[in-house]
Amino acid sequence: MIEFTLWDILRNLALALRWTVALSLIAFIGGGLVGATLLCLRIGLGRKTQHVIGAYVGIFQGTPLLMQLFLAYFGVSLLGIDVSAWTAASLALTLYTSAYLVEIWRGCVEAVPRGQWEAARSLAMSFGEQLRHVILPQAARLAIAPTVGFLVQVIKGTALASVIGFVELTKAGGMIANASFKPFLVFGCVALFYFALCFPVSLAAQHLERKQHGRTA
């Protein structure tokens, strides 16, 4: 049996933590770009497009992320494309994130009073100008807190990437626990690493939400 000291456990988990952070950023940034595109299409095009995007959102919100990871990893392989665990996890988490962000942002756009749309139209602004100069700046302020808060869910969701063989924090914890026969200690350290990542983000979201309520009060 290999002897693992506490330092060995922390050092190896810290190395795996880099991949958790990288996957979280890819999913959040990629999901944000896809979500912003879908948002513009949803509010700018016809009812048929809205139904298609609504179905997209329903599929990704209504199915487990674990299943989405399996489909991304094994499903793409059926097309004759050799996909790595890193690519499959990035793809699945990006699509998953986009489905939630587009709904968060749509709610923020709808929270902007209708009078703002009417005022923009009275200035003979085009639909794109209304969005760019009047609606989206107001919606963006409302969206900051819930968007930052959702990042916590993305970080925790990366743990499921371990089931397709991607070595992030949870997968590394399992490997070290099997080698050291110290599962309680190892996964206790894993939990602390996740807490160290998620707690500051949660505090930031709460601070932004209080700040937003202070502005609107």
Secondary structure, DSSP 8 states (H G I E B T S, - for coil): -----HHHHHHHHHHHHHHHHHHHHHHHHHHHHHHHHHHHHHHHS-HHHHHHHHHHHHHHHHS-HHHHHHIIIIIHHHTT----HHHHHHHHHHHHHHHHHHHHHHHHHHHS-HHHHHHHHHTT--HHHHIIIIIHHHHHHHHHHHHHHHHHHHHHHGGGGGGGT--SHHHHHHHHHHHHT-HHHHHHHHHHHHHHHHHHHHHHHHHHHHHHHHHH-
